[in-house]
Amino acid sequence: MNPFSAINRYVIENGGLYAASTKVARLSCKLLRKNGIAALVSEIGNTLRIRNAQVARINRRNDLLKAASTRSFKILATPHTMYVAHMLDHALTAAGYSVMIATSIPIFRFEDAVYIVICPQMFSRLPRYMISYQMEQSVSPRWFTPRYLKTLRNSLAIFDYSKHNINFLQEQGIPYSSIFHLPIASIPNYLGFLANRGWNLPSEVSKSCDVLFYGDATNERRQLILTELGHRFNLRVIGNVFGQELYLSVLSARVVVNLHYYDNALLETTRIHECLSLGIPVVSEWSQDCEDYPDLLSRVHFVELGNVAQMAEAIEDVLKHKREAITSGPSAGISTASFHVNRFLLANDLMHFDAFTGNYNYQPDLSTGKVCLSLPETVSRRKAFISQGLPEFKIFDGLRHAQGWLGCAMSYKYLIFSADRLGLNQLTICEDDVVIKNEAALPIVDRYLESLDGQWDIFVGLIAHLNSDAEVSAVVESNGLTFVHLNSMTSMVFNIYNRSVFQTISSWNEEEDHPKTNTIDRFLESKSNLRIVTALPFVVGHSSDESSTLWGFGNVQYDELIKNSANDLQKKVKAWQYSVGNQVGS
């Protein structure tokens, strides 16, 4: 990718050559003074790589738009991944797209259409316009050959069901901007869906075995476990069976066991959701990534890795009590798949934002009134936030766009829209690079805001850039914090939004492609009538260890901006106090 294309995009986003050059020079001088020439060179290289990836993503999106003008997708899948194809079919059809599924490549040439290819390494030829659904487990490198990685890099986009895999792909040099997390989910009324697709499965199937295992049973660890289970239960093992024949076998079992191929394997979510969608309970070995699937913890009978006795006990419990599969969880079902498919469509202008918000099948978890905005594709940032131990902040998988600032702003608009729909009086939103410096300050902030009896709009935990025209209207000391009332703010790292500002945020227009003025924080900054409250010192910090997902430079460049904002705010507070003191004295 030509670096000048990335530079050109940067110039456009920053209001022209002079403004962009001035900004680069200022930031370069700051970094040079603070960290030296080596850090500056490294930062420039890193920024160019990230910006080039963003431009490449825009170009791929344009190809996707041209190829998807027919409002249709074609899915190329191997027979053993048919459930994944059905999940995509269900979600894309609900989004208004027509879908055709094929299990073999055409004899002559692919159609000039967008294909979603599930497990592309399994096909000898591939289409030009291709989205790769990467299904291999990164715990084993055998499939991740240079040829396969090249296939992934050349794709219009990459879907991956596992955050562990996504982290691995990024370690191989594939930028997160090319990757979309698309977890496997259950399909409600799957039998009805199959009937509509011409599959002739009976509504009731007699049970011919107690326990079923399907898949590759040739490796040693699976053979050992299955031999033990075969001594205790009416066990059936099948392999290399697909389609209706496989589903008849699944429906004829009382319980399916899920066994890992590797000791350190990731969870086989395709098999698990396939069985749950068919109404068959599952007993599964625990895996290292089980905590990534909280909805399955109450729906699957998990046992310790390799513990045959515990597995047998779980199977006996299912058989004895005739337990049925819990086919959906609190956030489970096709709503999860639809959300992630729609998230991809939205990111590539294949779905309008109004259509996205109009899908009521998915509701973000706002049960605590506190949410962390985080991209599942930026694995290290999310891990860093989780390590702070703030379980009251429910993580929301942020929306995306080829222009990152648009995805960010749409995330805020969607969360506020959802909070309004739920009737919440306020919503706290932080970003995953926030650092909670003083957790004890947060309840003090809550009590102070409550004392204002609704006469406030936004509490800002950190101001990255204080507008020189910002005016102080009040300063209040409370429980060791200095609360400052302003008419302007810029920063989204940690804010509390009162219901009074919901309508304002909902009025942000995603059709205005002006990053200089229409980023969500600049949009709010332009609203001079807002009632802003902040605290000195700022109650949160900003991680310097992560890179910006929007602009492609290290967050360390914000440090001095934040420091200057705090100093400028302190000066305005002293000036206001001096003015009030003189008024009282006179």
Helices and strands as residue ranges (DSSP letters): H 3-13, H 17-35, H 37-67, E 72-76, G 79-81, H 82-94, E 98-102, E 115-118, G 120-122, E 130-134, G 141-143, H 146-153, E 157-160, H 163-171, G 176-178, E 179-181, H 190-196, E 209-214, H 220-232, E 235-238, H 243-251, E 253-258, H 269-277, E 282-285, G 290-292, G 294-296, E 301-303, H 308-320, H 334-347, H 353-357, E 370-374, H 379-386, E 394-397, H 404-422, E 426-431, E 434-435, H 441-451, E 458-460, E 472-478, E 481-486, E 494-498, G 499-501, H 502-506, H 515-518, H 520-525, E 532-536, E 541-542, H 556-585
